[in-house]
Amino acid sequence: MTAGVVLAHGAFHGPWCWGRVQECLREKGIAVHASDLCRPTTAEDIAALQADVSAMRDQLGDEGPVVAVGHSLGGLSISGLDPATVDHLVYLAAVLPGDESGEANPPDVAEAVIAENFFPALEHGENGYSSVRPGVAGDLFYHDCSPDDVAWAESQLRPQPLGQAPYRFARATWRDVESTYIVCADDRTLAADFQRDCARLAGNSVVMEGSHSPMLAQPEAVAAVIAQAAGQ
């Protein structure tokens, strides 16, 4: 059985952050694509991600499942997918959004769950875009990565339209699609208590010791969880 995976990066990042996980998944025989999501609105990012997921579904036909993975803010994008086009969602230290379904919702990410050092680390530019201040991303996102990896990752970061969040859904896709939440226990960006609350709602959960960015620090472990979600 062939499986397909579509990866959604978080704020300030791009497809580059998934390179090591992609390599691990391809070694397992899994088709994989990393989407590029940094549009002015969440709705536009969801539409772009949906196009990539639908293309993966068309590529596989009836051969195997399609898994969508969202890191950090990428959790918003995977939560807006058409549930008929995806078989499993994986949230990696991600925003699990609430919705208007009337069912139990996670805590409000805008009010209480961003680690307190996050917003002071940002510089606000024009047109609603914000950037991470030089020299702070290592502690914020990558504190368990090597100095070379930190320097490389910081050089790749780009401005992000943070006005995308919060974003409300009529019904989030995680209500209707099997989901796994990966909690990063030593995360300095997204509070671990929030992640644990999200994990309880997602149904399946895995705890990783480490930073907000295990796709760089622990790519094999991240790929193993994704492969399991894909039935591999």
Buried (B, 14 or more C-beta within 10 A) or exposed (E): EBBBBBBBBBBBBBBEBBEBBBEBBEEBEBBBBBBBBBBEEBBBBBEBBBEBBBEBBEEBEEEBBBBBBBBBBBBBBBBBBEBEBBBBBBBBBBBBBBBEEEEEBBBEBEEEBBBEEBEEBBEEEEEEBBBBEEEBBBBBBBBBBEEEBBEBBBEEBEBBBBBBBBBEBEBBBBBEBBBBBBBBEEBBBBBBEBBBBBBEBBEBBBBBEBBBBBBBBBBEBBBBBBBBBBEB
